[in-house]
């Protein structure tokens, strides 16, 4: 084992001990003070979750930057695929929205043959257009 590993293991053990003793202290303080400190519990866990999320984003950003620097062609290809997927998702969403509004009708279409209107004239005997009445 290297010295760094030993130091890191010791530091990790010490940090865990401190965290558990701090948690025990808060637990006992909460019990002795009643419900005055209980409303701080959810906020503290939210802060811890937020800090962990920020650390993950920072680490992920560094890793992504390394990948982009080492593989620019692959990055461009992945970005193009991502843009295509986003475009397709927006297209599908728009189609669903049109279908929900009744703009798209799914059904069977029948072709109606066109008739030649020049050869057949329909005479309406009940029409008043062109009459002297």
Rosetta blueprint (number, residue, H / E / L):
1 X L
2 X L
3 X H
4 X H
5 X H
6 X H
7 X H
8 X H
9 X H
10 X H
11 X H
12 X H
13 X H
14 X H
15 X H
16 X H
17 X H
18 X H
19 X H
20 X H
21 X H
22 X H
23 X H
24 X H
25 X H
26 X H
27 X H
28 X H
29 X H
30 X H
31 X H
32 X H
33 X H
34 X L
35 X L
36 X L
37 X L
38 X H
39 X H
40 X H
41 X H
42 X H
43 X H
44 X H
45 X H
46 X H
47 X H
48 X H
49 X H
50 X H
51 X H
52 X H
53 X H
54 X H
55 X H
56 X H
57 X H
58 X H
59 X H
60 X H
61 X H
62 X H
63 X H
64 X H
65 X H
66 X H
67 X H
68 X H
69 X H
70 X H
71 X L
72 X H
73 X H
74 X H
75 X H
76 X H
77 X H
78 X H
79 X H
80 X H
81 X H
82 X H
83 X H
84 X H
85 X H
86 X H
87 X H
88 X H
89 X H
90 X H
91 X H
92 X H
93 X H
94 X H
95 X H
96 X H
97 X H
98 X H
99 X H
100 X H
101 X H
102 X L
103 X L
104 X L
105 X L
106 X L
107 X L
108 X L
109 X L
110 X L
111 X L
112 X L
113 X L
114 X L
115 X L
116 X L
117 X L
118 X L
119 X L
120 X L
121 X L
122 X L
123 X L
124 X L
125 X L
126 X L
127 X L
128 X L
129 X L
130 X L
131 X L
132 X L
133 X L
